[in-house]
Amino acid sequence: MLILTGYTKVCKKTSGGVLTIGLIEKENFKGATLDADSDAYSAITLAAQSAFSKYEFLEDEAEFKEDTKRENGSVVITKSLVFKLPTMNAASRKAVQEIIDASYCGLVAVVITPNGDAFVVGYGEDVKLERPLRISQSTGTTGKKFSDANGDEVTLTCDHTEKSRIYSGDTDALFTAAPGA
């Protein structure tokens, strides 16, 4: 039987938004080690010479959210990662096209927040790599006026049956390829 344990308010920074997004192709993400005590991933294993690719965006132009719904007796958590690549140009076109192409097989993300939390998205204990992130939408605009926002907004989504877990390891190391065969 499951026993509810409640939630205790923590007096610390609770800023919204996303600081850093890292994406990696599903085939280069080999798994994560779950620490049962903290219920967080303590290690992430990648294919040899692989690393997460960093996607940069303007301040306040990225969001990660999880929408939980119950339908027909089943719980589904839709995870959405939305970020805007500033300025619609050749570089953003290339970045979006790479994401589209990688989406056929799927992606895994690490999403780092201003609070220091790093969420692993597109991988979970419930389905492992069977439900990775995929592009669900991309909208590019030049805007109409000089003051209009412009760029490519990318939306990646996946469905799981559990909420995303925190990665407690060194996030900087995720962006550096490990030596290997």
N, C-alpha and C positions, 0 to 999 in steps of 0.2 A: 504494500500500500504506500502511495506517495503521501508525504506529509509536507504541508506548506511551511516554510521557514520564515517567511516575511522578508522585508527589505528595510535596511537601516540607512537613513540619510547620512551622507558623507559630506563633511565640510571641507570642500576643496574646489578648485576651479572646475566650472562646468560650461566652458565655452562651446558653442556650436561650430559646425563647419568641418572642413577637411583640410589638412596641411599638405599631405602627400598621397599620391596614388601610385602604386606599382602594379603592373600587369605582367603576367607570364603565360605563355601558351600551356594549355593543359598537359601536353605530352612532356613538357620540361618540369612539371611539378610532380614530384615523386611521392609526397605525403607529408604528414605532420605528426609530431609526437604529442599526445595528450597527457598532460600532468593531471592525474585524477584528483589530487588535493586541491588544486586551484581551478580546475575545469578550463584551463587555458592551454594553448599549444606552446610548449617550451622549445620546440625545434621544428624547423621546416627543412625538408630534404628536396634538393633540386637535382636535375640531371647535371652531369659533369659539364663544366664551363658555361653554366646557365646562370642567369640572374634576372631579377625583376627589372623591367624597363620603367623608368620614372616618367610620369606625365605631369607637366606643369600647367598651371592655369592661373588666372588672376584671383586675387583675394575674393572670398565669398562667392566663388563660381563653381563649387563642387559640393555634392551632398551624397551621403549614403543613408539609406533608410530601409527598414524592414516592415512590411505590411502583413499582419497575421489575420487570416480569416478562416472561419470554419464553414465548410460547405459539404453537404451530403455526408456528415459524420466525420469528415476528414479535415485535419488542420494543414493549411498550406501557408508558408511564409515566403512571400515574394520579396526578394532582395533587389534593390535598385541602386545603381551607382551612376550618378549624373555629373558630368563635368564639361566645362566649356573651354575649348582651345581658343585662345585669343587670336583674332585676325584670320579671316578666311583667306588663305593663300596656298601656295604650292606645298609648304611644309605641313600645314594642317590637313590638306588633302591627302598627302602621303600617310600621315599618322592615322587618319580615319580609315583609309583604305586598308592599311595593315590590320587594324582592329576588325574590320569587316571580314577580311580573309582568314584571320585567326579564329573568328567566331564559328566557323564551320565545325571545328573540333572543340572549341571552347577555350575559355580563359579563367585564370584564378587571379584574384587581386589581393593586395594588402592595402588597407585604407588606414592612414595614420591621422588621428584627430589632434586638435590643439591641446586636449587634455592628456595626451601621451598614450592613449590607447591605440592599438593596431589591430584591426579586425581582419580576419581571413575570410574572404568572400569567394564563393564558387567551389568550395571544398568544405565538407563537413563529415562528421562521424555517421550521420544518417545515410548518406548516399555516396560518400567519398568523392570521386571525380565524375560520377554519372550525371550530375546536373551542374555543369560549369556555367560561368557567365557567358552570355552571348549578346551581341548587339541587338537591341530591340528597336532603336531609332537613332537617327542622326539628322540634325537640322543645321544647315549652313546658311548664314546670311551676311550680306555686306552692310545691312542697315540702309536707311533712306537718307538720313541727315548726318552731318559731321559728328553729331553727338550721340548717334545711335550705337548701341552695342553691336559688335560684329564678331564673327567667328563661327566655329563648328561646335555645337552642343551634342555630346555623345551620351546615350543612355544604354547601359548594360544591365541585364536582368537575369535572374535565375530563381527557381523555386526549390525550396527545401522543406523539411518538416521540423527543423530546429533552428534556433537563432544562431547567428554567427558567433564564433568564439574569438577570444582575444589571443594575440601572439605576444608572449612575454619575453621573447628573445631579443637579440640585437637587430633592430630594423635596418640600421646602416649596412650591415653585412648582406642583407638581401639584395642590395643593388650592386654588389661586386661579384663577378663570376669567380667561382671556386676553381682552382686548378684541377685537372683530371684528364682522363684518357680521351 
